[in-house]
Amino acid sequence: MTLAETISQFMLETYLTSSPSVPIRRFASKFAPSASEVNIPPAREPSATIPTAEALLNPPPTTRPPPLDVPARDPQKSLPAYLFSVGKTYITFYKTGLRNILTNRKLLAASSAAAPPKLDKHGRASTFPSRADFVLQARTRHDIARLPVFGLVILICGEFTPLVVVAFPKLTPYTCRIPKQIDILRRTAETRREASFKALRNAAPETPSSATQQQGNGDKSSSSSSHELTGAIAKLAPGHIARTLGLTSRIWDRVGIDSPFSAALSQRAVRKIAADDRLIRRDGGVGGLIDDEVVLACEQRGMNVRDQQARNLRRRLDEWVRTTTRGGDRGAAEAGEADSATEAAVRKMLLSEEVILGKGVTT
């Protein structure tokens, strides 16, 4: 199947299954993927064993870019022949990435139609929705939203697509990002957040230097009051968080003002990170995450990940989750208060240079 056929197939299936027309939905349902087609096991009996932490925490590998092994040039091979082989390698990479988006969409549909959640011995949902389900949903929606523009770029540029997408890395779905794109995005993000921290220090010297200090036993460190921001920090925090997480355009940085949408965007991002922290804690902890997911989780939280070893990132993420989810074992009556405390703790962590920039962390 050619790359153009892969894109056409995906767009057709997306249209058939999302159209509001009842006849079309009925027609599409006849061709809906079965559980066996997407390698989803059938619903477990109530007596089945509880899934492992790895299965609950880590989304499918199809949500990450496939391996890209660009061939080295053979001195005896002509330049046109070498460039042709490189072009074939990239086309294979993009075809795999596009197929993975389709696979993820089928997995998400099968997951949404799965049996109701089962409870473990502690009365918590142990199979669905898990942290892996939520990450699968977020990444699939991200990729599908970027598919039309990216598909058009591939159809027009063909083998020259890598040269074009490097200039617009954020328009590319996760599953189709080449290593150079990822490095450019991370390098740009780190430079921007370092500049933001410098501006924050100059504007508000009382910025907390660390949000990970341990508090004494018996102290209700999970209460929202212990994490509330005051003074100039509270006013500057939304814009700084938006820049740290790359939620707004760099054009606003050049102008010297915060985006008018910074408050709403930063609040939404804080809620998502806080929810992910609670899911990681609930589904087994950072120890159950594979190395690739540890890196992505740290990147989602605005941490510098370039030139960092996986074990150091894992330690930093574990400290983050333990800090933000203190008091997470409270009863249902206090769940709302615990959630607010987690969000307040996340907001304070995002203002810590030691946490975000990894100061003092050995590499």
LINFEN-V637769 format. One record per residue. N is the residue number from 1. SS is DSSP state (hx for helix, st for strand, lp for the rest). PHI is phi in radians with two decimals (* if undefined). PSI is psi in radians with two decimals (NA if undefined). Layout:
# LINFEN-V637769
((N,SS,PHI,PSI) (N,SS,PHI,PSI))
This chain:
# LINFEN-V637769
((1,lp,*,2.25) (2,lp,-1.30,2.95) (3,hx,-1.12,-0.70) (4,hx,-1.12,-0.68) (5,hx,-1.16,-0.64) (6,hx,-1.09,-0.79) (7,hx,-1.12,-0.77) (8,hx,-1.08,-0.74) (9,hx,-1.07,-0.77) (10,hx,-1.12,-0.79) (11,hx,-1.12,-0.65) (12,hx,-1.14,-0.80) (13,hx,-1.15,-0.65) (14,hx,-1.10,-0.71) (15,hx,-1.18,-0.79) (16,hx,-1.10,-0.67) (17,hx,-1.56,-0.15) (18,hx,-1.97,-0.12) (19,lp,-1.20,2.44) (20,lp,-1.28,-0.20) (21,lp,-1.18,2.25) (22,hx,-1.12,-0.83) (23,hx,-1.00,-0.68) (24,hx,-1.17,-0.70) (25,hx,-1.11,-0.68) (26,hx,-1.15,-0.69) (27,hx,-1.11,-0.74) (28,hx,-1.18,-0.57) (29,hx,-1.13,-0.46) (30,hx,-1.16,-0.44) (31,lp,-1.92,0.24) (32,lp,-1.10,2.44) (33,lp,-1.15,2.41) (34,lp,-1.43,2.97) (35,lp,-1.11,-0.63) (36,lp,-1.22,-0.53) (37,lp,-1.20,-0.48) (38,lp,-1.93,0.29) (39,lp,1.04,0.60) (40,lp,-1.68,2.13) (41,lp,-1.15,2.65) (42,lp,-1.11,2.84) (43,lp,-1.01,2.36) (44,lp,-1.36,2.65) (45,lp,-1.27,2.76) (46,lp,-1.00,-0.43) (47,lp,-1.50,0.00) (48,lp,-1.15,2.73) (49,lp,-1.24,2.70) (50,lp,-1.27,2.36) (51,lp,-1.02,2.70) (52,lp,-1.24,2.84) (53,hx,-1.08,-0.63) (54,hx,-1.07,-0.71) (55,hx,-1.22,-0.59) (56,hx,-1.36,-0.48) (57,hx,-1.65,-0.66) (58,lp,-1.73,2.17) (59,lp,-1.21,2.93) (60,lp,-1.03,2.63) (61,hx,-1.10,-0.32) (62,hx,-1.21,-0.18) (63,hx,-1.46,-0.10) (64,lp,-1.97,2.77) (65,lp,-1.06,2.46) (66,lp,-1.23,2.87) (67,lp,-1.07,2.49) (68,lp,-2.18,1.94) (69,lp,-2.02,1.61) (70,lp,-1.31,2.19) (71,lp,-1.16,2.50) (72,lp,-1.33,2.64) (73,lp,-1.38,2.27) (74,lp,-1.45,2.18) (75,lp,-0.96,-0.47) (76,lp,-1.49,-0.06) (77,lp,-1.71,2.39) (78,lp,-1.19,2.75) (79,hx,-1.09,-0.80) (80,hx,-1.04,-0.70) (81,hx,-1.17,-0.66) (82,hx,-1.17,-0.78) (83,hx,-1.09,-0.60) (84,hx,-1.13,-0.74) (85,hx,-1.17,-0.65) (86,hx,-1.13,-0.73) (87,hx,-1.06,-0.71) (88,hx,-1.11,-0.66) (89,hx,-1.10,-0.76) (90,hx,-1.19,-0.67) (91,hx,-1.10,-0.73) (92,hx,-1.09,-0.70) (93,hx,-1.08,-0.82) (94,hx,-1.20,-0.65) (95,hx,-1.08,-0.73) (96,hx,-1.12,-0.73) (97,hx,-1.09,-0.71) (98,hx,-1.20,-0.70) (99,hx,-1.09,-0.63) (100,hx,-1.12,-0.62) (101,hx,-1.08,-0.76) (102,hx,-1.11,-0.73) (103,hx,-1.09,-0.77) (104,hx,-1.10,-0.65) (105,hx,-1.14,-0.71) (106,hx,-1.18,-0.70) (107,hx,-1.08,-0.71) (108,hx,-1.16,-0.72) (109,hx,-1.12,-0.73) (110,hx,-1.17,-0.65) (111,hx,-1.16,-0.69) (112,hx,-1.19,-0.48) (113,lp,-1.63,0.15) (114,lp,-1.25,3.03) (115,lp,-1.13,2.76) (116,lp,-1.00,2.73) (117,lp,-1.08,2.49) (118,lp,-1.75,2.72) (119,st,-1.86,2.48) (120,lp,-1.50,-3.00) (121,lp,-1.16,-0.29) (122,lp,-1.64,0.05) (123,lp,1.41,0.32) (124,lp,-1.87,2.59) (125,st,-1.09,2.20) (126,lp,-1.97,-0.20) (127,lp,-2.09,-0.73) (128,lp,-2.70,2.38) (129,lp,-1.46,2.31) (130,lp,-1.71,3.07) (131,hx,-1.09,-0.66) (132,hx,-1.07,-0.67) (133,hx,-1.14,-0.76) (134,hx,-1.16,-0.70) (135,hx,-1.17,-0.72) (136,hx,-1.01,-0.77) (137,hx,-1.11,-0.80) (138,hx,-1.12,-0.77) (139,hx,-1.25,-0.62) (140,hx,-1.14,-0.77) (141,hx,-1.11,-0.70) (142,hx,-1.05,-0.79) (143,hx,-1.25,-0.72) (144,hx,-1.12,-0.63) (145,hx,-1.12,-0.50) (146,hx,-1.70,-0.06) (147,hx,-1.15,-0.76) (148,hx,-1.01,-0.85) (149,hx,-1.16,-0.76) (150,hx,-1.14,-0.71) (151,hx,-1.08,-0.66) (152,hx,-1.14,-0.71) (153,hx,-1.07,-0.74) (154,hx,-1.16,-0.76) (155,hx,-1.10,-0.60) (156,hx,-1.45,-0.77) (157,hx,-1.63,-0.43) (158,hx,1.03,-2.18) (159,hx,-1.16,-0.27) (160,hx,-1.56,0.09) (161,hx,-0.95,-0.77) (162,hx,-0.98,-0.56) (163,hx,-1.26,-0.47) (164,hx,-1.49,-0.80) (165,hx,-1.22,-0.39) (166,hx,-1.08,-0.56) (167,hx,-1.33,-0.37) (168,hx,-2.31,1.17) (169,hx,-1.13,-0.52) (170,hx,-1.33,-0.21) (171,hx,-1.44,-0.09) (172,lp,-1.66,2.36) (173,lp,-1.04,2.71) (174,hx,-0.95,-0.78) (175,hx,-1.23,-0.17) (176,hx,-2.04,0.26) (177,lp,-1.51,2.16) (178,lp,-1.39,2.78) (179,hx,-0.95,-0.62) (180,hx,-1.15,-0.68) (181,hx,-1.07,-0.80) (182,hx,-1.06,-0.73) (183,hx,-1.16,-0.69) (184,hx,-1.11,-0.77) (185,hx,-1.09,-0.76) (186,hx,-1.22,-0.70) (187,hx,-1.12,-0.78) (188,hx,-1.11,-0.73) (189,hx,-1.12,-0.72) (190,hx,-1.17,-0.72) (191,hx,-1.08,-0.71) (192,hx,-1.20,-0.76) (193,hx,-1.25,-0.54) (194,hx,-1.13,-0.71) (195,hx,-1.15,-0.63) (196,hx,-1.17,-0.69) (197,hx,-1.14,-0.66) (198,hx,-1.11,-0.77) (199,hx,-1.16,-0.62) (200,hx,-1.18,-0.68) (201,hx,-1.10,-0.71) (202,hx,-1.20,-0.61) (203,hx,-1.48,-0.51) (204,lp,-2.48,1.52) (205,lp,-1.05,-0.32) (206,lp,-1.46,0.24) (207,lp,-0.95,2.31) (208,lp,-1.09,2.25) (209,lp,-1.35,-0.41) (210,lp,-2.69,2.38) (211,lp,-1.87,0.22) (212,lp,-1.98,0.26) (213,lp,-1.19,2.36) (214,lp,-1.30,2.46) (215,lp,-1.87,2.75) (216,lp,-1.12,2.66) (217,lp,-1.10,2.49) (218,lp,1.59,-0.28) (219,lp,-1.44,2.31) (220,lp,-1.38,1.35) (221,lp,-1.25,-0.26) (222,lp,-1.48,-0.10) (223,lp,-1.20,2.54) (224,hx,-1.11,-0.50) (225,hx,-1.13,-0.48) (226,hx,-1.34,-0.17) (227,lp,-2.08,0.02) (228,lp,-1.20,2.54) (229,lp,-1.74,2.55) (230,lp,-2.31,2.91) (231,hx,1.14,-2.53) (232,hx,-1.13,-0.52) (233,hx,-1.05,-0.75) (234,hx,-1.06,-0.62) (235,hx,-1.33,-0.60) (236,hx,-1.54,-0.30) (237,hx,-1.03,-0.82) (238,hx,-1.01,-0.81) (239,hx,-1.13,-0.71) (240,hx,-1.14,-0.75) (241,hx,-1.12,-0.71) (242,hx,-1.08,-0.69) (243,hx,-1.25,-0.70) (244,hx,-1.06,-0.67) (245,lp,-1.65,0.03) (246,lp,1.18,0.65) (247,lp,-1.53,-0.30) (248,lp,-2.18,2.84) (249,lp,-1.25,2.62) (250,lp,-1.23,-0.19) (251,hx,-1.05,-0.65) (252,hx,-1.13,-0.56) (253,hx,-1.13,-0.71) (254,hx,-1.18,-0.62) (255,hx,-1.23,-0.53) (256,lp,1.66,0.29) (257,lp,-2.32,2.84) (258,lp,-1.43,2.63) (259,lp,-1.12,2.49) (260,lp,-1.13,-0.23) (261,lp,-1.74,0.11) (262,hx,-1.03,-0.76) (263,hx,-1.08,-0.83) (264,hx,-1.17,-0.74) (265,hx,-1.16,-0.75) (266,hx,-1.18,-0.68) (267,hx,-1.11,-0.74) (268,hx,-1.12,-0.73) (269,hx,-1.14,-0.70) (270,hx,-1.07,-0.72) (271,hx,-1.11,-0.71) (272,hx,-1.14,-0.74) (273,hx,-1.15,-0.74) (274,hx,-1.09,-0.72) (275,hx,-1.11,-0.71) (276,hx,-1.15,-0.67) (277,hx,-1.04,-0.77) (278,hx,-1.15,-0.65) (279,hx,-1.18,-0.70) (280,hx,-1.08,-0.77) (281,hx,-1.12,-0.79) (282,hx,-1.15,-0.68) (283,lp,-1.62,0.15) (284,lp,2.35,-0.22) (285,lp,1.63,2.99) (286,hx,-1.09,-0.49) (287,hx,-1.05,-0.39) (288,hx,-1.50,-0.14) (289,lp,-1.42,2.44) (290,lp,-1.32,2.88) (291,hx,-1.02,-0.75) (292,hx,-1.06,-0.68) (293,hx,-1.30,-0.51) (294,hx,-1.09,-0.79) (295,hx,-1.07,-0.80) (296,hx,-1.17,-0.63) (297,hx,-1.15,-0.72) (298,hx,-1.13,-0.72) (299,hx,-1.12,-0.68) (300,hx,-1.06,-0.54) (301,lp,-1.56,0.17) (302,lp,1.40,0.23) (303,lp,-1.39,2.60) (304,lp,-1.27,2.18) (305,lp,-2.07,-0.21) (306,lp,-1.18,2.42) (307,lp,1.08,0.42) (308,lp,-1.91,2.39) (309,lp,-1.33,2.64) (310,hx,-1.06,-0.65) (311,hx,-1.16,-0.61) (312,hx,-1.23,-0.70) (313,hx,-1.14,-0.67) (314,hx,-1.10,-0.72) (315,hx,-1.13,-0.74) (316,hx,-1.14,-0.71) (317,hx,-1.17,-0.70) (318,hx,-1.09,-0.73) (319,hx,-1.13,-0.68) (320,hx,-1.04,-0.92) (321,hx,-1.11,-0.72) (322,hx,-1.13,-0.61) (323,hx,-1.26,-0.75) (324,hx,-1.39,-0.36) (325,lp,-1.91,0.33) (326,lp,-1.04,2.38) (327,lp,1.45,0.18) (328,lp,-1.24,-0.20) (329,lp,-1.60,0.26) (330,lp,-1.17,2.86) (331,lp,-1.28,3.04) (332,hx,-1.10,-0.53) (333,hx,-1.14,-0.46) (334,hx,-1.90,0.23) (335,hx,-1.09,-0.73) (336,hx,-1.09,-0.71) (337,hx,-1.14,-0.70) (338,hx,-1.14,-0.69) (339,hx,-1.11,-0.74) (340,hx,-1.13,-0.66) (341,hx,-1.15,-0.66) (342,hx,-1.11,-0.76) (343,hx,-1.12,-0.70) (344,hx,-1.14,-0.66) (345,hx,-1.18,-0.70) (346,hx,-1.07,-0.76) (347,hx,-1.05,-0.69) (348,hx,-1.27,-0.63) (349,hx,-1.08,-0.66) (350,lp,-1.20,-0.22) (351,lp,-1.72,0.06) (352,lp,-1.71,2.06) (353,hx,-1.11,-0.66) (354,hx,-1.07,-0.68) (355,hx,-1.34,-0.86) (356,hx,-1.32,-0.85) (357,lp,-1.49,-0.19) (358,lp,1.25,0.61) (359,lp,-1.12,2.31) (360,lp,1.47,0.03) (361,lp,-1.54,2.20) (362,lp,-1.31,2.53) (363,lp,-2.11,NA))
